[in-house]
């Protein structure tokens, strides 16, 4: 072997050795070998950011995008981030590249998420030409955004549950197609690394949770949705948490601390919660705390955690409350082994040890005094995102738009601004509640 060839072989081996792979989770076949996904290095959102949520039909379902926007408008409303949803059914990265200046950049986003690959891989076992076309288009998307001052978080495609019957050119087994999608996921990581962009790993958690739930419930639970491609609420919660994680959000909605003393109770608070023992200059009755919530918990819709159509199932799979929805109450100074907490007319008993270490009010009291405000925001987000799809797909593609695009944009913005104002009004509402702490042993 000549020295140049030997040197090249050493370099290739070193490059392969340098690639770090994700640990294969229990229950997932060992041949699912994927690159280690990069982690965010802190919060990737800036105050006042304008977030563009871009993708194919899975984005156009307006489910994970709705979760993200509602979360930012409530749990992190202190950031003042606004959102627009730009999903387009059947779209590949190349299709978005061709329309992104007209449909997205004209509205001056400052940060964008992308979620492509599901249509780009054409529902066939991995083909190098398709993978490289995806890489090229995705790279150009990130660069086009950057040229316009937009930071990008590149989302990977997810997984599928079955070969879609509506794609007549699809071929290969279900597993061959998921392994092909894994290659596309790794390409998305490489593009994010090469272009210094963020990365949201949609594929790996869907792979992990999909295998886990099939082991528990069989094929009745489809994290990828009833048609095997378009997730229900469980899958979309998994997707949303992947993007929230990539944004560097730490899930801390604030802490309220109550110290019971012989003379009464000392109260402190921080990070999105303001707690007081007085109202209008008057000390509140014993055990009562007045709270102003600057950060509002995300209200997960209740449902069967065994159902792929239930938001609650996705929240349970991803530990949503523990990772992204922590409103902590910490109580010390209890005389007995149990303390009672009442919030919004509902009471629960907790051990003194649990209260001393901190309980998550959002998880323990899912229906609470902040829920009506969240419901108003959730409704407003749904109405606004529905109009965003109509604006981009119908109004911007009308014969009137072909004649005068700028006129259609200006006219269609009137309704958008009305819906945006309604959302801002819902999210800006002052939310106040009362907590009661009782020590049964002190009676």
C-alpha positions in Angstrom: 0.0 0.0 0.0 1.4 3.4 -0.9 1.9 6.1 1.7 -0.9 8.4 0.3 -3.4 5.6 0.3 -2.4 4.6 3.8 -2.7 8.1 5.0 -6.1 8.5 3.5 -7.2 5.2 5.2 -6.0 6.5 8.6 -7.9 9.8 8.1 -11.1 8.0 7.2 -10.8 5.7 10.3 -10.2 8.8 12.5 -13.2 10.5 11.0 -15.4 7.5 11.7 -14.1 7.1 15.2 -14.8 10.8 15.9 -18.5 10.3 15.1 -20.4 9.9 18.4 -23.7 7.9 18.2 -26.8 8.0 20.3 -27.1 5.1 22.7 -29.7 2.7 21.3 -32.6 2.6 23.8 -34.0 -0.6 25.3 -36.5 -2.2 23.0 -35.1 -0.5 19.8 -33.2 -2.8 17.4 -29.5 -2.3 17.6 -29.1 -1.5 13.9 -30.7 1.9 14.5 -27.4 3.7 14.7 -27.7 7.5 14.6 -25.4 10.4 15.2 -25.4 12.0 18.7 -27.7 15.0 18.5 -26.1 18.3 19.6 -27.5 20.0 22.7 -28.5 23.7 22.9 -25.9 25.9 24.7 -28.4 27.9 26.6 -31.5 29.8 25.6 -31.7 30.3 21.8 -34.6 32.7 21.9 -34.2 36.4 22.4 -36.7 38.8 23.9 -39.1 40.0 21.2 -38.1 37.3 18.7 -40.4 36.7 15.7 -40.6 32.9 15.3 -41.4 31.3 11.9 -42.6 27.7 12.2 -41.9 26.1 8.8 -42.5 22.6 7.5 -44.7 20.2 5.5 -48.2 18.7 6.1 -47.2 17.6 9.6 -46.6 21.3 10.4 -49.7 22.3 8.6 -51.7 20.1 10.9 -51.2 23.0 13.3 -50.7 20.8 16.4 -47.1 20.9 17.5 -46.9 24.5 16.2 -49.9 25.4 18.3 -48.4 23.8 21.4 -45.2 25.8 20.8 -46.9 29.1 20.3 -49.4 28.7 23.2 -46.5 27.7 25.4 -44.4 30.8 24.5 -47.5 33.0 25.0 -48.2 31.7 28.5 -45.3 29.8 30.2 -42.7 32.2 28.8 -44.8 35.3 28.0 -42.0 37.3 29.6 -40.0 36.7 26.5 -42.5 38.4 24.2 -42.0 36.0 21.3 -44.5 36.1 18.5 -45.0 33.2 16.0 -46.3 32.5 12.6 -47.0 29.0 11.1 -46.1 28.3 7.5 -46.8 24.6 7.0 -47.5 23.3 3.5 -48.8 19.8 2.8 -46.7 17.6 0.6 -43.8 20.0 0.6 -40.1 19.1 0.3 -37.2 21.3 1.5 -36.7 22.4 -2.2 -40.3 23.6 -2.4 -39.9 25.7 0.7 -36.6 27.2 -0.6 -38.5 28.5 -3.6 -41.3 30.2 -1.7 -39.6 31.3 1.5 -38.8 34.8 0.5 -42.3 35.6 -0.7 -44.2 33.7 2.1 -41.9 34.0 5.2 -39.0 36.5 4.9 -41.3 39.3 3.9 -42.7 39.2 7.5 -39.2 39.7 9.0 -38.8 36.7 11.3 -35.7 36.7 13.5 -35.7 33.0 14.2 -37.1 30.0 12.3 -37.7 26.3 12.8 -37.8 23.9 9.9 -39.2 20.3 9.8 -38.5 18.7 6.4 -37.4 15.3 5.2 -40.6 13.2 5.4 -41.4 14.0 1.7 -37.8 14.5 0.7 -37.0 10.8 1.2 -39.8 9.8 -1.2 -40.9 6.9 1.0 -38.1 4.6 -0.4 -35.1 2.9 1.1 -32.2 5.4 1.4 -30.9 6.8 -1.9 -27.8 8.9 -1.9 -29.1 11.3 -4.6 -32.2 12.0 -2.6 -30.2 12.5 0.6 -27.7 14.9 -1.1 -30.6 16.9 -2.7 -32.1 17.2 0.8 -28.7 18.3 2.2 -28.3 20.9 -0.5 -31.8 22.4 -0.2 -31.7 22.4 3.6 -28.3 24.1 3.5 -29.6 26.8 1.2 -32.6 27.3 3.4 -30.4 28.0 6.4 -28.1 30.3 4.4 -31.0 32.2 2.9 -32.4 32.7 6.4 -29.0 33.9 7.7 -28.7 36.4 4.8 -31.9 37.9 6.1 -30.8 38.0 9.7 -32.8 34.9 10.7 -31.4 32.3 13.1 -32.4 28.8 12.3 -33.3 25.6 14.3 -33.2 22.7 11.9 -35.7 20.0 12.8 -35.3 16.4 11.7 -38.0 14.3 10.2 -39.8 12.0 12.5 -40.6 8.3 12.0 -43.4 6.5 10.2 -45.6 3.6 11.4 -46.5 2.1 8.0 -45.9 2.5 4.3 -48.4 5.2 3.2 -50.8 3.8 0.7 -51.4 7.2 -1.0 -47.8 7.3 -2.2 -48.0 5.1 -5.2 -44.2 5.1 -5.8 -43.4 4.0 -2.2 -41.4 0.8 -1.8 -39.6 -1.1 0.8 -40.6 -2.3 4.3 -41.7 -0.2 7.2 -38.3 -0.7 8.8 -36.3 0.1 5.7 -38.2 3.4 5.4 -37.5 4.3 9.0 -33.8 3.5 8.6 -33.9 5.8 5.5 -35.5 8.6 7.6 -32.7 8.0 10.1 -30.1 8.8 7.4 -32.1 12.0 6.7 -32.1 12.9 10.4 -28.3 12.5 10.4 -28.0 14.8 7.4 -30.0 17.4 9.2 -27.6 17.2 12.1 -24.7 17.6 9.7 -26.3 20.6 8.1 -26.9 22.2 11.5 -23.3 21.6 12.6 -21.9 22.9 9.3 -24.0 26.0 9.3 -23.8 26.8 13.0 -27.6 26.4 13.4 -29.6 24.8 16.1 -31.0 21.3 15.9 -34.3 19.8 17.0 -34.3 16.0 17.2 -37.8 14.9 16.3 -36.8 11.4 15.0 -35.0 9.9 18.1 -37.7 10.5 20.7 -40.4 9.3 18.2 -38.4 6.2 17.6 -37.8 5.6 21.3 -41.4 6.2 22.4 -42.9 4.5 19.4 -41.1 1.2 20.2 -41.9 1.6 23.9 -45.6 2.1 23.4 -45.9 -0.7 20.8 -44.3 -3.0 23.3 -46.9 -2.0 25.9 -50.0 -1.7 23.7 -49.3 -3.3 20.4 -50.0 -1.5 17.1 -53.1 0.1 18.6 -50.9 2.9 19.7 -49.4 4.8 16.7 -47.2 7.7 17.8 -47.0 8.5 14.1 -50.8 8.8 13.8 -53.6 6.7 12.4 -52.3 6.9 8.8 -48.8 6.0 10.0 -47.3 9.4 9.0 -49.3 12.3 10.5 -49.2 12.1 14.3 -52.1 12.6 16.6 -51.8 14.7 19.8 -49.4 12.2 21.5 -46.9 12.4 18.6 -47.3 16.2 18.3 -46.5 16.6 22.0 -43.3 14.6 21.3 -42.5 16.9 18.4 -43.3 20.1 20.4 -41.0 19.1 23.2 -38.2 18.4 20.8 -38.4 21.9 19.5 -38.9 23.5 23.0 -35.8 21.6 24.1 -33.8 22.8 21.0 -34.8 26.4 21.9 -33.0 25.9 25.2 -36.1 26.5 27.4 -35.5 25.1 30.9 -39.1 24.7 31.9 -38.8 26.8 35.1 -42.1 28.7 35.5 -41.0 30.0 38.9 -40.9 29.1 42.6 -43.0 30.1 45.6 -41.6 29.4 49.1 -43.5 29.4 52.3 -41.9 29.0 55.7 -44.3 28.3 58.5 -43.2 29.9 61.8 -44.8 30.3 65.3 -45.7 33.8 64.3 -47.3 33.0 61.0 -45.7 32.5 57.6 -42.8 34.0 55.6 -43.2 34.0 51.8 -40.7 34.5 49.0 -41.0 34.0 45.3 -38.9 34.3 42.1 -38.7 33.7 38.3 -42.2 34.4 37.0 -44.2 34.2 40.2 -44.9 37.0 42.7 -46.2 35.9 46.1 -47.6 38.2 48.9 -49.1 37.9 52.3 -50.9 41.2 52.0 -53.6 42.6 49.8 -54.5 46.3 49.7 -52.3 46.9 52.7 -54.1 44.3 54.8 -52.4 41.1 56.0 -54.2 38.0 54.7 -55.7 35.3 56.9 -53.4 32.7 58.3 -52.0 30.3 55.7 -53.2 32.3 52.7 -50.9 33.5 49.9 -51.7 35.9 47.1 -49.9 35.0 43.9 -49.6 37.0 40.6 -48.5 34.7 37.8 -46.2 36.3 35.3 -45.6 32.8 33.8 -48.7 30.6 33.3 -48.6 26.8 33.2 -49.4 25.1 30.0 -52.7 23.3 30.5 -52.4 19.8 29.1 -55.8 18.5 27.9 -56.8 15.5 30.0 -57.2 12.2 28.3 -56.3 8.5 28.2 -52.5 8.1 28.4 -52.9 4.9 26.4 -54.4 6.7 23.4 -52.2 8.1 20.6 -54.8 10.8 20.1 -54.5 12.2 23.6 -52.3 15.1 24.5 -52.0 13.6 28.0 -50.3 10.6 26.5 -47.6 12.7 24.8 -47.2 14.7 28.0 -46.6 11.5 30.0 -44.2 10.1 27.4 -42.0 13.2 27.4 -42.3 14.1 31.1 -43.6 17.4 29.9 -44.5 18.7 33.3 -41.1 17.8 34.8 -39.1 19.2 31.8 -41.1 22.2 30.7 -44.0 23.0 33.0 -42.5 23.4 36.6 -44.4 25.8 38.9 -42.8 24.9 42.2 -44.2 25.3 45.7 -41.8 24.7 48.5 -43.1 24.6 52.1 -41.0 24.2 55.3 -41.7 24.4 59.0 -44.6 21.9 59.1 -45.0 20.4 62.6 -46.5 17.2 61.3 -45.7 14.7 58.6 -48.4 16.0 56.3 -49.4 19.4 54.9 -52.4 20.5 52.9 -52.4 22.7 49.9 -55.5 24.3 48.4 -55.4 26.0 45.0 -58.5 27.0 43.1 -60.9 25.4 45.5 -59.1 22.0 45.2 -57.2 20.6 48.2 -54.5 17.9 48.3 -52.4 16.5 51.1 -48.6 16.0 50.7 -45.9 14.7 52.9 -43.8 17.3 54.7 -40.8 15.8 52.9 -42.4 16.3 49.5 -43.4 19.9 50.3 -39.9 20.7 51.7 -38.3 19.5 48.5 -41.0 21.2 46.3 -44.1 20.0 44.5 -45.1 21.0 40.9 -48.4 22.8 41.1 -48.9 22.6 37.4 -48.8 18.8 37.6 -50.6 18.3 40.9 -53.4 20.8 40.1 -54.0 20.6 36.3 -57.3 22.4 36.5 -56.4 25.6 38.4 -57.1 29.4 38.5 -54.7 30.0 35.5 -56.5 27.5 33.3 -59.1 29.9 31.9 -56.4 32.3 30.7 -54.6 29.5 29.1 -57.8 28.3 27.4 -58.3 31.8 25.9 -54.8 31.8 24.6 -55.1 28.3 23.2 -58.3 29.3 21.3 -56.7 32.5 19.9 -53.6 30.6 18.7 -55.8 28.1 16.9 -57.8 30.8 15.1 -54.7 32.8 14.1 -52.8 29.7 12.8 -55.8 28.6 10.8 -55.8 32.0 9.1 -52.1 31.9 8.5 -52.6 28.8 6.4 -55.4 30.4 4.4 -53.3 33.6 3.9 -50.3 31.8 2.5 -51.9 28.9 0.6 -55.1 30.6 -0.7 -54.8 34.4 -0.7 -51.2 34.5 -1.7 -51.9 32.0 -4.6 -55.0 33.7 -5.8 -55.4 35.4 -9.2 -55.5 38.7 -7.4 -52.1 37.9 -5.9 -50.7 37.1 -9.3 -51.9 40.5 -10.5 -50.6 42.4 -7.4 -49.0 40.5 -4.6 -48.2 43.5 -2.5 -51.8 44.6 -2.5 -53.0 41.2 -1.4 -50.4 41.0 1.3 -51.5 44.4 2.7 -55.2 43.6 2.6 -54.8 40.1 4.1 -52.7 41.5 6.9 -55.7 43.4 8.3 -57.3 40.2 9.4 -54.0 38.7 10.6 -53.3 41.8 12.8 -56.8 41.5 14.3 -56.2 37.9 15.2 -52.7 38.7 16.5 -54.1 41.5 18.7 -56.7 39.1 20.1 -53.9 36.7 21.0 -51.8 39.4 22.6 -54.8 40.6 24.7 -55.5 37.0 25.9 -51.9 36.4 26.8 -51.4 39.8 28.5 -54.2 39.3 31.1 -53.2 39.7 34.7 -53.6 36.3 36.3 -53.9 36.2 40.1 -54.8 33.4 42.5 -54.7 32.3 46.1 -52.9 29.4 47.7 -53.7 28.1 51.1 -51.2 26.2 53.2 -52.4 24.2 56.2 -50.6 22.3 58.8 -53.1 19.8 60.4 -50.7 19.0 63.2 -50.7 22.7 64.3 -54.4 22.8 65.0 
